[in-house]
Amino acid sequence: MFVAAEKFVVSIPHKAKPQNVRPHCMDNFKIISTISQDTFIEKWSTSEKYNFENELYDKDTWDRINSFSLKKLDIFLIEINPSEVFNCMFIPHHAADHHYFKTRSGGQSIQNFINDYSFNEIQENYQNICSKRIQSQIDNFKKQKESGHLFTEGFFMYCTHEVELAVGQSVQEGRPLFSGSFHQFAAYGLFIKEYGPIPLRLYLCNNAA
């Protein structure tokens, strides 16, 4: 579902910028609107119900949804440009034996991930469940771009500056963004590599100040 931009500025509480480290992703996205925590949880739950109906049930994700519902969170709809965030947005560790697309322990940047893999490897390994999930996300992004949208959205995607709100990742230098999942972010990276840049809209979720 696409959300129209609202013309106001929101200040996001955050720690002072560390010195002598690379620029962090706080500098590199546009805030579209504030989102209520109830809306965020509802949209996440709806996404997981769809996954369950398509035999992609993930108990760990439902446990995270329940955990997030008990926290106090600041949530925003944001827009990112790949050229500005791919080096400082991290996707989680993903390396089970049945996975074709793998990332390092502690996670790695989207840029490093798309340097390691090519778009063609999705089709070459299409019987792999991991490849099927990534292809499904790419089809979604491609349809939106071909329809003339100025940005694209996943089914449900969030990122965070708080590593404890991410999954399968460890603290990185500076203040990067951590993705809340693997497949959609991996798909977005490979989609951009093949079809060229288009901004992405997703949620930013941090602990409330």
N, C-alpha and C positions, 0 to 999 in steps of 0.2 A: 504494500500500500504506500503510495507516494504522499508525502506531507509537504504542504506549501511552506516556504520560508517565512518567518516572522521577522519584522524589522526592528529588533532591539538587541542590545548588547547585554550579555550575562557574564558576570565575573565568577570564575571558578576558583575556589580556594585551593592553594597548593603551596608546597614548601618552596623555600628560596632556591633559585637555580644554582646547581653545583658549579664551581669554578673549574676551568681548565679541562672540560670534557666537551664532547661533541654536542651540538644543539639538540634539544629534546623535542619530542613531537607536540609538546604544549604549544609551540610557536606555529604549528603548521596545519591547523584545521579551522574551519568556519563553523561557528555555532548557529544552528538553525532555530532551535526552540528548546525550552525546558520540557521534560517528560515526567509525569508523576510515577512514583514507584509502583503503584497499583497497575498502571498501564503497561509498564515495562514487564512486570511479572506475568500479566495476562497475555501479552504478545509472545513471551518466551514459552509459556505453557501451551499456547495454541500451536506454536511451531513444533514442540515435542509431541503433542497429540497427533499431529500430521505424521511425524516420523514413526510413531508407534503404529499407526494405521498402515504404514508402508514397510513394516517389519524392520524398523531401525530403532527399536526401543533401547534406551541407554539409562540404566538405573543411576549411574553417577551423575548424569545431568539433572535428573529429577531431584536427587539429593541436594545439588547445588541450588536449584530453584527454591526448594524449601528453606535452605540456609539463607539465601538472599532475601527472602520474604521477611526474615526476622531481623535484618540489618536496617540501619538508617543510611540511605544512599542518596547521592546527588546524581541525577541522570539528565543527559542532554541528547538531543538529536544533532549530529554533527555531519559535516561533509569534508572528506579528505581528498587530496590529489596524490596519485601514486608517486610522482616524481619527488614529492616533498616528504613522504613518510615511509617509503619502502625500506630505507636503511635503518629506521628507528622504530618500526613496528615489528613485534616479535610474535611468531606463531609457536604453539606448544610442541613439546617432545612427542614424537609420533613414530614408533619404531617396532611395533609388534611384528612377529614373523609373517603374518598374513598381510601386512601392509606393503604395498609397492613403494609408495611415496613416503620417505622417512625424513625425520629431522633429528638433530643432535640432542643429547641429554641437556635439559635446561631450556630447550627451544632455540630458535635462530631467527634472524630477520627474514622478512619476505624476500628482500633482495637476494640474500644468500640462497634461499630456497629456489627461486626461479633461475639462479645461476647454475644450480645443480641439476635441474630437470627441464625437459622440453615439452612443448604442447603435444607433440606427436606421441610421446610416451603414454599419454592417456589412452589413445586408440590402440596402441600396440599391446597394452595390458588391460584391455577393457573388461576381461572376465574377472579381474580383481575387484572386490567390493569397494576398495578405496578409490579406484579409478572411476567406477560407476558413480559414486557420490560426487566426486569432483566434476565429472562430465555433466551431471544434472544441474549443478550450480552454474557451470559455464553456459549451458543452454539458457538458463534464466537471465544471466547478464547479457548474453548475445541478443536475445529477443528484445530486451529493453533498449539496447543501443541501436538496433536496426529499426526500432519504432521511432527513433528520433529524440529520445529522452536526453536531457543534458547531464544526467547523472544516473547511476544504477544503484539498486538495493538488493541485498540478499533476502532470504526468507526470514531470518532473524540473526543479526550480527551485532555484537557489542565488543568494545575494547575498554581498557582501563589503564590507569597509571599505577594501580595497586596490585602488586604481584599476587597477593593473597586472594584477589578476586578473579584471577586468571586460572589457568589449569595447566599443569605440566610444564611450568616455566620457573626460572630462577631470576634473581635480581641481576640487572644489567647496569652498565655504566651510564650515568646521566639519568634522565627521566623519560624513558621510552614509553610507547604504548604497547600493552600486551593484549593480544587477541583473546576473545573468550571461547574460541573453538579452533579447530584445525581446518576442516575440509572447505568451508566457504572462503576462508582467507587464502588458502592455497589455490583454490580455484580462481579467485580474483586476480592473484598474482600471475598465474599462467594465462588467464584471459587477456590481461593487459599486455603481456609479452607477445601474444599472437595477434591481437586485434587493435592494439594501440590504446592510449590512455583515455579514460573517462572517470570523472569523480565518483566516489562511493559515499553513500549516506548510510550511517549506522549509529548505534547508541554509544555514548561515553558514560561509563558507570564508575563512580568513585565513592569511597566512604564519605558520609556527610561530615563536614568540618565540625 
